[in-house]
Amino acid sequence: MVNGPSGNAASDRRERPRQDAAHTAALGIANLNPFGDLHTLQHLSARMARSMRGVFEPVLRRAIRTWAEPLSVERFADYCAERPKGLTVWLPMAIQSPTAKPAAGQALMVMDAKFALELLDLFFGGSGDAPHPMPSELSPAAEAMITRIGTLIAEPLAAAWEPVARLSFAPGHPETSCAMLANLDDDDAMIVTRFGIAAGNDKPVFVDLVYPVAALKPIGPSLNAKVHGRTAEPEPEWRNGLTRAAMAVKFPVRSVLAEPTISLGRLLELKEGDVIPISFGQHVPVMIGTHRLGTGIVGSANGHAAICLHAIERLDEEDYP
């Protein structure tokens, strides 16, 4: 669990070895994966992993790190059998597409029920403890929490898929047994994407998003395309134009000569003609936006007040948010 003690570094990965997606087929075995090496889907999973932080950090009330594991393709029965012992949450996620009426199929969000109950306890102000012993079924509150997580995941999941296909996802009713899921057979090929979630050095938990191969076949050509090869060299004319535009960006330059302070009583007594004394040293700060450019000496140039730069401070990349 996210708030549990950490094991060794190996605990950040799957405890059970899984076949790589590109090597699922073997002699005498039907090819479960018609999409090749799934390079594009692996990239989409990496995009989704970054979005997972925004889903779980507000509930966990802790900074977390998230990552995507390598994909695997396997029979639905094999995936169900490899799930660890204990209560598991299976949340159907209907896949909607503008070109497919009705829904194009359903994905699954799968997680340990213990993690879901920890999230429920945190949501109601607890310390993130699951019941002990674990219940044999989910309460209505737990089901509502799981559906809420599915709803929160649906939007960034659609955004992650956007470079490939315009899909949307809608959570259904959570189940605690894969046998209760409709429209899925034991021999159905499933693409398993797994996401690790961990806070600090704590032992990670995993959330799976599982896609039936049949549901993704309409967008198979897009999944076969490798959209992230080496980028082409930019055209010189475009690059020169971009450089000129960047160099023309204007920044506000200001200098604070003094910041005197007065009491509230004195402030209330001020009237027109009163003088507020100020004092400043020989060198005054010169600012670019909110960053200090350096220091200068106050003077005049061509009949106008001016500042002669005396020293310039180097601005490093880490100085910017």
N, C-alpha and C positions, 0 to 999 in steps of 0.2 A: 504494500500500500504506500501511497505517497508520503504519509507522515510516519511511516514505520522505520525501524533501524535499517541501515544499509548493510548489504553484504559486501562481496568483493566487486571488482570492476566488471566481472563477467555477468553480474546480475542485470546489467543494462541491456542485455540481449535475450533472445528467446532461450528458454530453458530446454526446449526440444528442437533438435535440428530439423530444418525444413528444406525441401528441394527448391533450387532456384527456378524462377518462372520460365526461363528459357530452356530448361532441361527437364521439363515434366514428362515428356514423352519418352518411351523406351520401346525396345523391340517387343512386339506382342501385346503392347498396351495402347489403347486408343489415345490419340493426342488430345489432351484436355484444353490446350492453349492454341487457338488459331491465330493469335495476334503477334507472333514472333517474340522478340525479347522484351516487349512492353516498356521500351525506353521512355515513351511519352507518359504513360501512366505512372511510372516511377517518379518522373519529374513532377507530375501533378500531386503526387503524394507528398513530395518534399515541400511544395507550396502549401498544401493543407496542413502539414506539421507545424509550420510557422503560425498558422491561424489558430491552432489548438490552444496556444497560450491565452489568447483573448477569450476563449470559451471557458477554460477551467481556472484561470487565475482569480477571477472575481469570486468564484464559489469557494476555492481553496484558501483564499485570503493569504496567499504566499506567492512569491516569485517562483516560477517553475521553468524547466527546460523541456523541450519537446523535440522529437525526431521521428523520422519515418524509417521503418525496417525494410529490408528487401522484400519484394513481392513474392508470392507463391501462388500456384494454381493447383487445385486439388478437388477431389470429389467431395460433395457436401457431407456424405456419411463419414469420410475420413476426417474432415474438419471438425465435425461434431464429436467424434471419438477422441480427438487429441486435446479437447478442451480440458483444463484441470478439473479435478474433483471439486465439488461444491456448487452452490447456486450460481447460475449464469443468467445474465440478462440478454435477451434477444429482442432487439427493437427493429421491426420492419421500417424501411424508409422508401416510400413509393417514389419511383423515378418518373418525373414528368418531362415531356419534351414537346415543344411547339409543333413538331411534325408528326407526333404520335398521339392518337386519341383512341382508346383511353390511355392509361399510364403505360410507359414502355416496359415496365417490370418493377422489381423492388430490390433494393440493396438491404443490407443488414448492418446495424450498429451492435457490436457484441462487446460486453465487458463483464467482469466479475461482479456479482451482486454485492459483495462486501464493499467494493469501491463505491458503488451507487449508494449504499446505506451510509457510508462515511460522508459522502457529499450531502445527503439528506440531513444528517446531524449537524454539519457545518451550516447548512442553509438556515436552520432554525436556531442558530446561535450556539451550538454545542462545540465540543473540541475535536470533532471528527472521528468519534468512536462508533464502530459498528456494534450491533447487539451481539452478546455472547451468552449462550450459543446462537448461531445464525438461525433465522427462521427458515421454514421449509417453503414459504411462498412470500410474495411481495404484498405489502400493504397498499391501500389506495394512495397514501401519501408517497410511498416509494415509486409507484407507477407514475404518479404525476411528476416526480422529480426526474425520472428517466426520460419521460416525454419532453420535459423542459430542456434537458441536455440535448436531446435529438433535435429540437427546434433551434437551439443555439448553434448546433453544428451545421444545420441545413444551409444557412446563408453563406458562410465561408466555403462550404463544400461546393455550392453552385459556382461561387467565384473562382475556386480552384479549377473547376472543369471548363470555365468559359473559353480559354484558348482553344479547346478542342470541340466542344459542343455546348449548346445552350440547354442545360439540364437544370431542373429544380428538384428538390427532395422534400418530402412531407412525411413526418413520423407517424406511425400507426400505433397499435396497442402492444405494449411490451409483453413478452412471454418468458417463461422460465425453462422451457423445454423446446429444443429444435424440432421435436416431433409435432408441436402445435403450430408450426409455421405453414401457411398455405402456399400452394403453387411451387413448392420446392421438393424435388425427389432426391433420393440418396445418391443417384448417379449423376446429378447435375454438376457441371464443372463450375467452380467458384474461384474468382480472383480475390485473394486475401491481402489487404493492405493493413499493416499494423503500425500503431503509433505509440511510442513510449512517452510517458509523462513522469517526471521526477522533480522533486524540490531539493535543491542542494545535493548532498550526498546520500539522500534517502533512497531506499529501494524503490525502483520504478513500478508503475502499474502500466497495463497495456489496454488500449481500446482498439478494436478491429472494425474496419469498414470493409464489408464483403460484398462483392458484385457478382451476380450470376453472369457467366460468359454469354448466355443467350440474350440477356438484356442489353449487352454492349455490342452485339454483332452489327446493328444498324450503323454504328459509328466506327466499325472496324478499320476502314481505310485511314481515318484520322489517328487511331491508336497505333497503326503501323508506321506512321510517318515520324521521322526523327526531326523534331522541330528545333532542336538546340544543337546544331553543329557549330563549326567555327564561323564567326560573324565576318561578313565581307568588309574589305577595307573601305572606309568612307570616301566619298567623292571629294577631291580637293576643293572644288567650288563650294560645296555644302559645308565642309569643315571650316573654310576661311570665312564664310558668311556667319557661321555660328560663333567663331572667335571674335569677329567684329561686333556681333550683337552682345556677346558677354562683356567685352571690353567697354561697351557703351552704357552698361548698367550703372546707375548713379546711387551713391551711398551718402547718407547725411553725416556731415562732419560737425562736431560741436566741441566746445571747451567750457568747462565749468570753472569760472574764476573764483567763486566763493560760494559757500552755503551757510550763511549766518543763521543763528537760532535766536529766537526771542521767546519770552514767556507769554502765556495766554493773557495775563493781565496787560502786558505791554501791547500785545496784538490788538486787544479791544480798545486801547487808548489811541491807536494810530489815527492820524488825520492828514489831510493833504498838506504837503510842505515838510513833514517830518523826515528826518534823515536816519537811515539805518546804516551804521558804519560796517564796513567789510574790510577784510585784510586777506592777502594772499601772498604766497612766496614768489620767488623769482621764476620758478618753473611751474606751469599749470598743466593739468592733464588734457590730452587731445583724444577724443573718442570717435570711433567709427561705429555707428549704431550703439550697441551695448558693450563693445569691446574696446579696450584701451589701445590706441595706436602708438602713443608715446607721450612725451612732454615737450612743451614749447615755452618761449619767452614772449610776453605780450608787448606789442609795439605798434608801429604803423607802417604802411606801404602805399605810395601813390595817393596819399590823403585819406586812406581808409584804415580803420583798426585792423590789425593782423596779428598772427602768431608765427613766430619763427621756430620751426621744429628744432629742438635741441637733441632729442634722442628718440629712436623708433624701436618699439618692442616687436619681437617676432611673434607672428600669429601661427600657432600649430593647428593641425587638423583636429586634435582632441579638444581644442578650445571651443569647438562648435558642437551644439547638441546633435 
